[in-house]
Amino acid sequence: PCMQTMGLSESDIGDLGARAIAEAIRRCASLQTIHLVGSDVGQEGVQAITDAMRDSACACEVHFVENRVASDQICAITEAIRKAASMRRIDLNRMYIGDQGACQLAEAIRDSPFLQTVRLSANDIGDEGVCAIAKVVGISRSMRAISLANNKFGVRGTLAIAEAIRSSPSMETLDLFNNDVDDAGACAIAEAVRLSPSMQELGFTCNQVGAQGAYAIAEAIRHSPSMKTVHLVGNEVGPAGVCAIAQAIRCSPSMETIDLSGTRMGNQGAFAIAEAIRHSLSLRTISVSCSGMGPQGASAIADAIVHCPSLKNVNMLGDVIGAEGIEAVNEACRRAPWLHVEVDPRRGPCVGELFVS
């Protein structure tokens, strides 16, 4: 059988092994995905692999995560992106390429007519690098997803990303995990999403978004016909912010996944979410773990989930829902056996058919 995926993550193959992999890339026309996460590949090995990618019609996805390529030595990767017509996804997480490497990468994205996904988590990229990447993403007709999680850009970079979303005809997914995006940044991005014809997923996990930012995100959900997934984990949007999000979910024909874990929504937010679940025709997964709700809030959500036929997964881990909440969720599971509901046994007695973590 023809090989389609080559997995060598955490294998310590080094540059010598990488040269052997390069030869395999040239010989195996069916190869689609190469995983080299943490494989101790340095500049020489990267050069060999990228040379092979340029010469081959294979390797649509390449994962170079956690390898030893300095920011001023990323030329081989960017040249491969330019020349490898088959490349659709490049994963450079934790490569620490910095602004210099990001600027070089931006030029490659600009010149690649086929690249769809770029992952750049934990790369020490600041405003200069993010602005360079955002500029080319905004004009690319192929780019669909970008992750800039765990970097160190500020307001200027965030505004550049918003402008890229506004201009892009194809962007679908944006991940900004842990970047200190505040209300102003969230508002700018949400306004761009509201006008985007293609955005489907927004990741704001572990940022500094408050109620004001949540209001803007709610408007984006309400007016975007394509939005399917929003992650607001660890943002203290509070009851008012969650209520706004809940109202938007009620109006959305497309929302499938919402994660409001750690948003301090309390019972007030839980009641609003319960009403949103009750009226949604599209919601499939909802997480409200560690959100500060009590037994009453959990009971309201439990009563609502049986009325949402599209819902499959509910996460209520980490909240003190007590016996009342556990009983209500257990009853929901009996009435809707298709549901997968997670609760925390340390937060209340475990009974019935619940999925307990």
C-alpha positions in Angstrom: 0.0 0.0 0.0 1.1 3.6 -0.7 2.2 5.6 2.4 0.2 8.8 3.0 1.4 9.8 6.5 4.9 9.7 7.9 5.0 10.2 11.7 8.4 10.8 13.3 7.5 13.1 16.1 9.8 12.9 19.2 12.1 10.5 17.3 15.4 12.4 17.6 16.2 11.7 14.0 18.5 14.7 13.7 19.8 16.0 10.5 21.1 12.6 9.3 17.7 11.1 9.6 16.1 14.2 8.0 18.3 13.6 4.9 16.9 10.1 4.6 13.4 11.4 5.0 14.1 13.9 2.2 15.0 11.0 -0.1 11.8 9.2 0.8 9.8 12.3 0.0 11.3 12.4 -3.5 10.5 8.7 -4.1 7.0 8.4 -2.5 4.5 10.2 -4.7 1.5 9.4 -2.3 2.9 11.0 0.8 0.5 13.7 2.1 1.5 14.5 5.7 4.9 14.6 7.5 5.1 14.9 11.3 8.5 16.0 12.6 7.5 17.4 16.0 10.4 17.6 18.4 12.7 15.5 16.2 15.9 17.4 16.7 16.0 18.5 13.1 18.4 21.5 12.6 19.0 23.8 9.7 20.8 21.2 7.6 17.9 18.7 8.0 15.3 21.3 7.3 17.2 22.3 4.1 17.2 18.7 2.9 13.5 18.2 3.5 12.4 21.5 2.0 14.6 20.9 -1.1 12.8 17.5 -1.5 9.4 19.2 -1.1 10.2 21.6 -3.8 11.0 18.7 -6.2 8.0 16.6 -5.2 4.3 16.8 -5.8 3.6 15.2 -2.4 3.6 16.5 1.2 0.5 18.7 1.5 1.1 19.1 5.3 4.4 19.5 7.1 4.7 19.8 10.9 8.1 21.2 11.9 7.1 21.9 15.5 9.9 22.3 18.1 12.9 21.9 15.9 16.2 23.8 15.9 15.8 26.4 13.2 16.9 30.0 14.2 14.9 33.0 13.0 17.6 34.0 10.6 17.7 30.5 9.1 14.1 30.0 8.1 14.9 30.8 4.5 14.8 27.1 3.5 11.2 26.8 4.8 10.0 29.9 3.2 11.6 29.0 -0.1 9.8 25.6 0.1 6.5 27.3 0.7 7.0 29.4 -2.4 8.1 26.6 -4.6 6.1 23.5 -3.4 2.8 23.8 -5.3 1.3 20.9 -3.3 1.8 22.4 0.2 -1.5 23.3 1.9 -0.5 23.5 5.6 2.7 24.3 7.5 3.0 24.0 11.3 5.9 25.9 12.8 4.7 26.0 16.5 7.4 26.6 19.1 10.1 27.3 16.6 10.8 30.8 18.1 11.3 32.4 14.7 10.6 36.0 16.0 9.7 39.0 14.0 12.5 38.5 11.5 11.4 35.0 10.7 7.7 36.0 10.6 8.5 38.8 8.0 10.3 36.2 5.8 7.4 33.8 6.2 4.9 36.6 5.2 6.7 37.0 1.9 6.4 33.3 1.3 2.7 33.3 2.1 2.2 36.1 -0.3 3.9 34.2 -3.1 2.1 30.9 -2.4 -1.2 30.5 -4.3 -2.2 27.3 -2.5 -1.2 27.5 1.2 -4.3 27.3 3.4 -3.2 26.9 7.0 -0.3 28.4 9.0 0.3 27.6 12.6 2.7 29.9 14.5 2.1 29.3 18.2 4.8 30.2 20.6 7.2 31.9 18.2 8.0 35.2 20.0 6.3 37.2 17.3 5.6 40.8 18.1 3.7 43.6 16.4 6.1 43.9 13.5 5.9 40.2 12.6 2.2 40.0 13.1 1.5 43.0 11.0 3.6 41.6 8.1 1.7 38.3 8.2 -1.7 40.0 8.6 -1.0 42.1 5.5 -0.5 39.1 3.2 -3.2 37.1 4.8 -5.6 39.9 4.0 -4.9 39.6 0.3 -4.4 35.9 0.0 -7.1 34.0 -1.9 -6.2 30.6 -0.4 -5.5 31.2 3.3 -8.2 29.7 5.5 -6.7 29.3 9.0 -4.0 30.9 11.1 -2.9 30.3 14.7 -0.9 33.0 16.5 -1.3 31.6 20.0 1.2 32.3 22.7 3.0 35.2 21.0 3.7 38.7 22.3 2.1 41.2 20.0 0.0 44.2 21.2 -2.7 46.5 20.0 -1.0 47.3 16.7 -0.8 43.6 15.8 -4.4 42.9 16.9 -5.7 45.7 14.8 -3.7 44.4 11.8 -5.3 41.0 12.3 -8.7 42.6 12.3 -8.0 44.4 9.0 -6.8 41.1 7.5 -10.1 39.4 8.4 -12.0 42.3 7.0 -10.1 42.1 3.7 -9.8 38.3 3.3 -12.2 36.5 1.0 -11.3 33.1 2.4 -10.3 33.2 6.1 -12.3 30.7 8.2 -10.3 30.2 11.5 -8.3 32.4 13.8 -6.7 31.3 17.0 -5.3 34.0 19.4 -4.9 31.9 22.5 -3.0 33.7 25.3 -2.1 37.0 23.7 -3.5 39.6 26.1 -6.2 40.6 23.7 -8.3 43.1 25.6 -11.8 44.6 25.0 -10.6 47.0 22.3 -8.8 44.3 20.4 -11.8 41.9 20.7 -14.1 44.6 19.5 -12.0 45.3 16.4 -11.8 41.7 15.5 -15.5 41.1 16.2 -16.4 44.0 13.9 -14.3 42.5 11.1 -15.8 39.1 11.6 -19.3 40.6 11.4 -18.5 41.7 7.9 -16.6 38.6 6.8 -18.3 36.2 4.4 -16.2 33.2 5.4 -15.2 33.3 9.2 -16.3 30.1 11.0 -14.1 29.8 14.2 -12.7 32.3 16.7 -10.3 31.4 19.5 -9.9 34.0 22.3 -9.0 31.5 25.1 -6.9 33.0 28.0 -7.0 36.6 26.9 -8.3 39.8 28.7 -11.7 40.0 27.1 -14.4 41.5 29.4 -18.1 42.3 29.0 -17.5 45.0 26.4 -15.6 42.6 24.2 -18.2 39.9 24.7 -21.0 42.3 23.5 -19.0 42.8 20.3 -18.4 39.1 19.8 -22.1 38.5 20.4 -23.0 40.9 17.6 -20.5 39.1 15.3 -22.2 35.8 16.1 -25.6 37.3 15.5 -24.8 38.8 12.1 -22.4 36.2 10.7 -24.1 33.5 8.8 -21.0 31.3 8.7 -19.8 31.5 12.4 -19.8 28.0 13.9 -17.3 28.0 16.9 -16.3 30.5 19.6 -13.8 29.9 22.4 -13.9 32.4 25.3 -12.2 30.1 27.9 -10.6 32.0 30.8 -11.9 35.5 29.9 -13.8 37.2 32.7 -16.7 38.4 30.6 -19.1 37.9 33.6 -22.8 37.4 33.7 -23.6 40.4 31.4 -21.2 39.3 28.7 -22.4 35.7 28.8 -26.0 36.9 28.6 -25.2 38.8 25.4 -23.5 35.7 23.9 -26.5 33.6 24.8 -28.9 36.0 23.1 -26.7 35.8 20.0 -26.7 32.0 20.0 -30.5 32.0 20.1 -30.5 34.0 16.8 -27.7 32.2 15.1 -28.6 29.5 12.5 -25.0 28.2 12.3 -23.4 28.2 15.8 -22.3 24.6 16.7 -19.7 25.0 19.5 -19.3 27.5 22.3 -16.8 27.3 25.2 -17.5 29.6 28.1 -15.4 27.8 30.7 -13.9 30.1 33.3 -16.0 33.1 32.3 -17.4 33.7 35.8 -21.0 33.7 34.4 -22.6 32.5 37.6 -26.2 31.4 37.8 -27.4 34.5 35.9 -25.3 33.6 32.9 -26.3 29.9 33.2 -30.0 30.8 33.1 -29.4 32.8 29.9 -27.4 29.9 28.3 -30.2 27.5 29.2 -32.6 29.6 27.2 -30.2 29.8 24.3 -29.8 26.0 24.3 -33.6 25.6 24.4 -34.1 27.6 21.3 -31.0 26.6 19.3 -31.4 24.4 16.2 -27.7 24.0 15.5 -25.7 23.8 18.8 -23.7 20.6 19.1 -21.2 21.2 21.9 -21.2 23.6 24.9 -18.7 23.9 27.8 -19.5 25.9 30.9 -16.9 24.3 33.2 -15.5 26.3 36.2 -17.9 29.1 35.4 -19.1 29.9 38.9 -22.6 28.5 38.5 -24.4 26.6 41.3 -27.1 24.0 41.6 -29.8 26.3 40.2 -27.8 27.2 37.1 -26.8 23.6 36.5 -30.5 22.5 36.9 -31.6 25.1 34.4 -29.1 24.0 31.8 -29.9 20.3 32.4 -33.6 21.0 31.9 -32.8 22.9 28.6 -30.5 20.4 27.0 -33.2 17.8 26.4 -35.0 20.3 24.2 -32.1 20.8 21.8 -32.0 17.8 19.4 -28.8 18.9 17.8 -26.8 19.0 21.1 -24.4 16.1 21.7 -21.8 17.2 24.3 -22.1 19.3 27.5 -19.2 20.0 29.9 -20.0 21.2 33.4 -16.8 20.1 35.1 -15.4 22.1 38.0 -18.6 23.7 39.2 -20.2 23.2 42.6 -23.6 21.9 41.4 -24.4 19.8 44.4 -27.0 17.0 44.7 -29.7 19.1 43.1 -27.6 19.8 40.0 -26.4 16.2 39.7 -29.9 14.9 39.9 -31.1 17.3 37.2 -28.3 16.4 34.9 -28.9 12.7 35.6 -32.6 13.1 34.7 -31.6 14.9 31.5 -29.4 11.9 30.5 -32.2 9.5 31.1 -34.6 11.6 28.9 -31.9 12.2 26.2 -29.7 9.2 26.0 -27.8 10.6 23.0 -26.2 13.3 25.3 -22.6 13.1 26.6 -22.6 15.2 29.8 -19.5 15.6 32.0 -19.6 16.6 35.7 -17.0 16.5 38.4 -17.6 13.9 41.2 -15.8 16.1 43.7 -18.5 18.8 43.2 -21.5 16.6 44.0 -22.6 13.0 44.4 -22.2 10.9 41.3 -25.3 9.0 40.2 -26.9 7.5 37.1 -25.4 7.5 33.6 -23.3 10.6 33.8 -19.8 10.8 32.2 -17.6 11.6 35.2 -14.0 12.9 34.9 
